[in-house]
Amino acid sequence: LSLLAVSFVAFSKPAGIIELVFSGGGTIMLDVECIEARLADVGGSWEATSRPVHRT
């Protein structure tokens, strides 16, 4: 599964629902009292095969 989106809906701050949306239509909903998170890029870098063109 690939994680596509993470969203948070507060219903009684700081409590709320975290929704994890996965490819293939899977969803996990977490009922939380509070959340504290730290993200880190743990994957290596790679050379891009193409570059976007932006018109000005």
C-alpha positions as CSV (number, residue, x, y, z in Angstrom):
1,L,0.0,0.0,0.0
2,S,1.1,3.6,-0.7
3,L,0.0,6.3,1.7
4,L,-1.6,9.0,-0.4
5,A,-2.9,11.5,2.2
6,V,-3.0,12.3,5.9
7,S,-5.7,14.6,7.3
8,F,-6.8,15.7,10.8
9,V,-10.3,16.8,11.9
10,A,-10.4,18.4,15.4
11,F,-13.6,17.9,17.3
12,S,-12.5,18.9,20.8
13,K,-9.0,20.4,20.6
14,P,-6.4,18.9,20.8
15,A,-8.5,15.7,20.3
16,G,-9.7,14.6,16.9
17,I,-9.5,12.1,14.1
18,I,-6.5,11.4,11.9
19,E,-7.4,9.9,8.6
20,L,-4.8,7.9,6.6
21,V,-5.8,7.3,2.9
22,F,-4.1,4.6,1.0
23,S,-3.9,3.6,-2.7
24,G,-6.5,0.9,-3.6
25,G,-9.2,2.7,-1.6
26,G,-8.0,1.7,1.9
27,T,-8.6,4.2,4.8
28,I,-7.6,4.0,8.5
29,M,-9.1,6.4,10.9
30,L,-7.4,7.1,14.3
31,D,-9.4,8.6,17.2
32,V,-6.7,10.5,19.2
33,E,-6.6,12.7,22.3
34,C,-3.5,14.5,21.2
35,I,-0.8,14.1,18.6
36,E,2.8,15.1,18.4
37,A,4.7,14.0,15.3
38,R,8.1,14.4,13.7
39,L,8.7,13.6,10.0
40,A,12.1,12.6,8.5
41,D,13.1,11.7,5.0
42,V,14.8,8.4,5.4
43,G,15.1,7.5,1.7
44,G,18.0,8.2,-0.5
45,S,18.0,10.8,-3.3
46,W,17.9,9.9,-7.0
47,E,18.4,11.7,-10.3
48,A,15.2,13.0,-11.9
49,T,14.3,11.6,-15.4
50,S,12.5,14.8,-16.4
51,R,12.0,18.4,-15.4
52,P,8.8,20.5,-15.4
53,V,8.5,23.4,-17.7
54,H,6.9,26.6,-16.2
55,R,5.8,29.3,-18.6
56,T,6.1,32.9,-17.2
